[in-house]
Amino acid sequence: MIVDVHSHLSWYPDHISEQFAAEALASKLVKLQQSGGEAYAARLDLHSYDSRPEDHWAASTTADKVVVFGIQARATGIWVPNEIIADYVAQHPEKLIGWCSVDPNEPDCVEQLEHCVRDLGLAGLKLGPTYQHFDPTDRKHWPLFAKAAELGIPTIWHQGTTFPSAARLRWASPLQLEDVAMDFPDLRMIIAHLGHPWEEDVVALIRKCPNVYRHLGCALPSVALLAGDGDRDGVRRQP
């Protein structure tokens, strides 16, 4: 069985600011120009980051199950209503698993999370401190994590680098999740993209905290890095 555990639903201009869309395009162009894939891009404009329901469904044909979510991060110009995710998942309940996102800076974020799970039927929580501008070591956010643990839902964290100029890397280190993981041992925490470029920190955290996991989406360079030898890339291999 193939399960895609990380996919997004959002599109410009409904959910993404013009600045975010422009920077997403610039980032994509750099990658395509370096790889030679520019000629195969579906579109190279402010909609290059779009993932509408029809686009997402077409891209999901090879997977048996697909987890889909948006992200709510006013600080970086992204805001996807959770109702959008719930409505889309309701069209394909045999395949799609919807997760929610709430911004921990919102005063009613705990109530929002409970609504998303109990009323909308969403099954997990997407968080991104670097996008949402929140400090994951600040215990004022503990009630949100406690609610997620109480509801029995998993969480997925974008804890690594990213392209938007409005993102803040000071909240992106995977090791900043240690206190959350230790204080909430029943909270399942998935670190997306192997925490690139802090892959070794993610491995160390996983070894210490049994409730922390990782996925390898968009992380092929990270996998190669961890599998490499010291002479080639500076990573020490264990015998």
Secondary structure, DSSP 8 states (H G I E B T S, - for coil): --EEEEEE-B-TTTTB-HHHHHHHHHHHHHHHHHHT-GGG-S--STTTT-B-HHHHHHHTTT-SEEEEE--EEGGGTEE--HHHHHHHHHH-TTTEEE-EE--TTSTTHHHHHHHHHHTS----EEE-HHHHT--TT-GGGHHHHHHHHHHT--EEE--S--S-TT--GGG--GGGGHHHHHH-TTS-EEEGGGGTT-HHHHHHHHHH-TTEEE--TT-HHHHHHHHS-HHHHS-----
